[in-house]
Amino acid sequence: MTAGAKTVCVVGSGGREHALARVLARSADVVVTPGNPGMPATTPEGHRITVTPAPPEEVACDLAVIGPEGPLVDGLADRLRARGTAVVGPGADGARLEGSKRFMKELLDEAGVPTARFGAFDRVDEAVGFLRTLPGPWVVKTDGLAAGKGVLVATTLAEAEADVEAKLSGAAFGDAGRRVIVEEGLTGPECSLLVLCDGRRVVPLAPSQDFKRLLDTDAGPNTGGMGAYSPVPEVGDDLVHELVYGAVEPLVAVLRSRGIDYRGVLYAGLMLTPEGPKVLEYNVRFGDPEAQAVLPRLDEDPVELLLAVAEGRLDDVADQGVAFTDDAAVCVVVSAEGYPADPRSGDAISGLADDGQLAEPVEGVTVFHAGTRRDGPGAPFVTAGGRVLGVSALAPTIAEARARAYRAAASLGWEGAHCRSDIAAAAALVAQGGPVGGGGR
């Protein structure tokens, strides 16, 4: 490990931050703020994970990794860098990519990156007029942050028009929705690509795919994500290279031309359309739950890797690539009753041991806590959020990882607990139950 890093601060409290803490604790002590009660105090490697309510600016560390988008948009990375801390996460200028979908779309246009036809509106009549020029389906997004829930894919024009009115009035998402992005609907399989960026160089991580809709067969409302898997059988090395070359490097070049030194993770949400790959969105941090599927497969020192991002020295990594195991990972999210509209809290969770992991362990499975609460040591875990637990499994094949994840999820329960039953089902069929590969450099 270079630069003498001994302590890493992870900012956030959800399943993504739990996964980051667990992976980073392979090679360093980790402090998580504010963290959650499911994070272990020690790890098999002998490192500590400490949860603290202290603000990130008060945590002494050698490297800070910022999980959620909100603190990034609010400029936390800038404040930490000003005090001399190495940080994985863009400053407020780069975080506008996620803080404003209009800004993101304008940069896509400037960079020449293929995306859906769109318009940005703050008046209902203008937005509806644009909707009526599109063939459908219709996509309506909040311009501002909406915790992954501000997107509607409408199958009827009436539904799209009603959503425009609800968002622009502030009734649906408050100020985040007072400007909307209206897009043409795209068709094709989706792919999530997480890319590390040190301000100049970009290095892709293993591809993954997430599941945004609440119910099987992509029915129901949009959520923050109901599951994910990695690798993606249809996305090989050649396609990853194409996506980096066509959808990421041009954007980073535009950021640099604007004087934005972007050091962190770029999450490209893509659709592989019949006309070629098109960008649906960029996020400015690790995806959730994609991180719970990608990070467990990492096969090298995570602290050194992220220090290289923060310190602007990804050149060596770019030449070799990032190493991942040949194992597949599948993450199944178990959500609370009423999620995403009005999740219920306070239900006791059965099937967890005192350390927050499975009372009856399943090989290769880790339970990442996302929305849990505990009223003191020895007290039961209870639900305290919409997405409560992420059950992630590693195995030699997608089919086996999927079986392990669902076997573990079935041992957990509370009133109204819900998970999709089809996470990675199609991918397991594509891979035909055999080794999926995707490892190595």
N, C-alpha and C positions, 0 to 999 in steps of 0.2 A: 504494500500500500504506500503510495507516495504522499507527499505534502504533510506527513505526520498526522493524518486524520485518525482520531480515536473515538469521537462522538459525532453521531449524525442526528440532527433534529428533523423529524417528520411532522409536517403541519397538517392537521385534519383529524377526523374522528370516525370515518366510515370504513367499509370493506376494502377499498383501494389503499387506504393508509395502513390498515392492518396487514395487508399483503406486502406493502413497501417495508414496514417495520420488520416483518418476519424475514424477508429476503435480505435486507441490509444488515440484520443482526447475525448473519452468517459470518461477518468479518469485522463488526464494530459494535460498540454499545450504542443504543438508540434511545432517544428521548422523544416522546410523541405528545404533542399539544393540540387539542385537549385530550385526544385519544379516546378509548372506550374500554369498558370493563372486561372485554374478552381478550385483550392483549396480554400475553404471558409475561411474567417478570423475568424469567430466564429462558434460554434456548439450549438446544442440544449442543451447540457449539461453545457454550459457556459464556455468551455475551448477555448483557442485561437489556431489557426493554422497560423503560420507566415512563409512566404516564403522569403528566403534570397539567394543572390548570393554568400555569404561568403563560403569559403571552409569548409568542415566538421571539420577540425582540429581547426578552429577558433570559432566554435559554442559551447557555454557553455551549457552542458546538463548533466543529470544524467544517461541517457541510450541512446545509439545510435543503430539504426536498419538500416543496410545497405541493400538496395534493389537490385541493379543491380550486375551482376557477374563481370563486368570489374573492379570496385574499389576493390572488394574482391581479385581478382587475382593479382592486383597491390599492395596488402598489406595494404590497408587502415585500416582494423581491427587491425593489429599489431601496427600501428602508434597511433591509438586511445587508445588502451589498455596501450601502453607505457606511456601515460599521465594520466592514472588512470581512464579512462572511462569504464563503463560496456558496452559491445558490443554484439549484436546479429549478428553473422557472423563469419565464420572461418578466421583464419590467412591465409597468402599466401600459407603455406604448405598444409593446408586442401583444399583450393580453387583450387588446381591443379586438383581435381576431375572433375571440369568443364573446367578448363583451358587447359587440355590435355586429349582427349578421350583415347589416348594410355595409359596414366597413370591410368585412371579410369578402363580400361579393365584389366590391369595388377593386380590392387587391387581386382577386381572381381574374377580373377583366384585364387589369393592368399587366398581370403576369402571363396572360394568354392561356390560362388553365381551363380546360373544358368544364362547364358546369351547366345546371339547368337555366333555361330562360327565366328571368325574374324581374320584379319591380319592387321598389320600397315606397311605402305609403303611410301617411298619417291622417288621411281623410277617407271616410268610408266610400264615398261616391267614386273616387279615383281608383281605389283598390278593387271595387266591384266591377268597374269598367274594364280594368285589366283582366280580372278573372274571366270575364265573358269573351276575351280574345283567345283563351287557352282551350285546348280540346278536352282536358281532363284525363286522369284525375288531377285534382288541384291540391297544392300544398300551401298552407298558411303557417307562418312562423312568427313568434315574437322577435323583435329586433334585439331586445335585451335578454339577460340571463333569466332562465325559468326552470332551473334544476333538471334539464333534460326533458321537460314535459310541455314545452311551449310550441310543439309542432302538431298540426293536424293534417292528415292525408285524407281528403274528402273525396267520396265517390259520386257525390251529386253537387251541382252548382249551388243549390239551396243551402246545403250543409256548409259549404265553403263561405258563402255570403254571411250566414249567421255567425260563423266563427270570426270573420273579419270584424263584424259589428261588436261582438263580445270583447274581443281583444282591444280594439281601438277605443272603446268606451272606458276601459280600465276594469271592467267587471270580471274578466277572466284572469288576468295576470298583473293587475295594477300598472305601475309605470313601465314595467318591462314590455308590456304589450301595446303601448300607446303609439308605437310605429310597428308596422308589420312588413314582412317580406312575403310576397306572393310568388310562387314558382309553378312551373309546369311539373307534372308528375313524371318521374322516370321509371323505367322498368329494367329488371335484371337482378342478379344476386348482389348482395352488399358485402363489403369487405372493410375491416378496420385496420389501418396501418399506423402503428406507433413508430415515430422516427425521433432519434436523438439529434439535437442540433447544438453546436458550440458557437454559433454566430457566423460560421463560415461553412463548415462541413456538416453533412447530414449522414446518419447511419441508421438504416432500418432495423427494427426489432422483428421478431417473428409475427407474421400476419395472424389475425384473429377475426372472429365474426361474433357480433352480439345480437341480441333479440330484444327489440324495443317494446313490442306490443305485450300487453298483459296476458293474453290468452293464447292457447295453441293455434297453430296455422296462421299466426300473425293477425289474430282478431283482437278486438277490444281497444282500449285507449293506449296512447303512448305512455311509457314509463321511463325511469332513469336507466332501465336495463334489467331484464329478467334472467339473463344467463349469457355465457360466452364459451367459445372453445378455441383452441389453437393446437397445431397449425390448421390451415384451411387447405384441404386437398386440391382444390381447383386453382390455388394461388401458389405457383412455383417460383423459383428464383428468377426466371426470366420476366415474369409478370411483375414481381416486386421491383426489379430494376426499372421496368417501364413506368411503374407508378411513381417511383422516386424521381426519375428523370422528367416525367411529364407533369406531375402534380405537386411535388414538394420543392425540388431545387429552383424552379422558376419563382415560386413564392418567396423563398429565402433570399433570392437575388433582389426582389423588389423591396423586401424589408431592409436589406442592407443599403439599397439606393436611397431609402428614406431615413437612413441613420439609425435604424433599429437594430441593436445588438441582441439577437434572440438566442438565449442560452436556456435550453430546457427541452421539453417534449412537445412535439407537434403530433397531434392525432388527426389523421386524415380519414374522414368517413367517406367512402367511395361507393358508387354503384357501377357495376360492370355491365353497361348497356350494350345493345346490339351495335351502336355506333362507336363503342369504345368506352374506356373508363371515364367517369365524370365525378367531380367532387360534390358531395352533398353538404359537407360542413368541415370546418377545421375546429378542433379544440386545442387548448394550450396547456394540456396536462395529461397524465396517464388517464386512460378511460376507466370507467367503473361500470360494469364488472370485467372489462377486458384485461385490466391489470391482474386480476385474480386468476386469469388463464395463462397470461404471457409470462409474468414474473416468476412463477414457480418453475418454469422450464429453463430459466437462465442458468447457464453452465460456466460462469466465470465470476470473478470478484465484483460484486455489484457496487461496492463503495468506490473502488478504483474507476470503474466505468463511469459512474455519475460524477466523480471528481473531474474526470477528463471533460465532461460536458461543461461543468461549471467553470473550469479554468481555461477553456478554449483550446484544448489540445486533443481533439478527436482524430488527428491525422493518422496515427498508428492504428487506431481502431477501425477507421474507414478503410484502410488497406486490407485488414484481415476479416472484418465483419465481427458481429457479436455471436458468441457461441451459445447454442441452445441444446438441450438434451433431445434425444430421439423420441422421448415419451410425448404422448398427447396429454392435454389438460382440458377438462370440462368443468365449468362452474355453473351450478344451478342456484338461482336466487330464490329464497323462501320469503314471501312478503306477508305483511299483516292484513287482517281483514279491513276492507275499505280502501286499500291502496289502488290507484294513486290519488284519488280525489280526497278521501278523508280517512287516512289510516288510523286504526284504533291502537291505543297504547295500554300498557299495564297488564297484559296477559302473561301468565307464567309459562316459561318454555320448558318442556320436558325433553329428556334425552341428552342433556349436556352435563359434563362432569364439572368439578369445582374450578378447573383451569379453563373452562369455556370450550373445550373440545368434546368430541363425542364420548358419551358414557360407555358405549360399546364401540370401540375403534374399528374403522374399516381401513384396510391397507391403502396407502397412498392418498388418504383424504385429510384435508385441513379445513376447518370451519373458520371462515373469516367473519367477524362480527361487524355489522353495519348499523343496526338500529336496536341496540340492547341497553338495558339499565340494570344496575345491581345496587341494592341498598345495604352495602357493607359486605365484608368477607363472610363467606358461608351462606349468604342470602341467595335466593334463587335468581336466575336471570329472567328478566321480563322484557316484553317488546317495548320499544321506545322509538319507533320510526316506521317508515313505510317498507323499505327493504330491510329486513331484519337480519338475515344470515346469508352468506354466500358459501355454498358447499362446493369446494374445489377438489378434484381428484386427478391424480397422475397415474398413467398406465401405458403399456406399450402400444395400444391402439385407441382410437377414438371410441370405438364400441365398448372396450373394457373400461376406459375412463368414465364414460357415460354411465355404465352399469354401476360402477362404484359410487359415483356421485348420487345417483338416485337411490341406491341402497342406503346410503348415509342419510340423505334427506328424509327418507321414509321413517327413520328412527327419531326424528325431531318433530315436535308438535306443540301447538297451542290453539286456542279457539280461533277458527277462521284462517289458519295458516294456509297459504296458497303457493304453488309453484307450477310453472308450465311443465308439461310432460314430454315436450318434443325438442328440448334443447339438444343440438348436435345430432338429432336423429337422421336427417338427410345426409349429413357429412359422414356419419358412420356407414351409411349405405354406399356412398361414393367410394369410401376407402375400402369397402368390401370386407371390413373386419380385419384387414391385414396391417402390417406396419405402415405408419403414415410418414415416417421420415421427418424431414424438416430440421434435423439437428445439424451439428457441425458448423463450420464457418463458411 
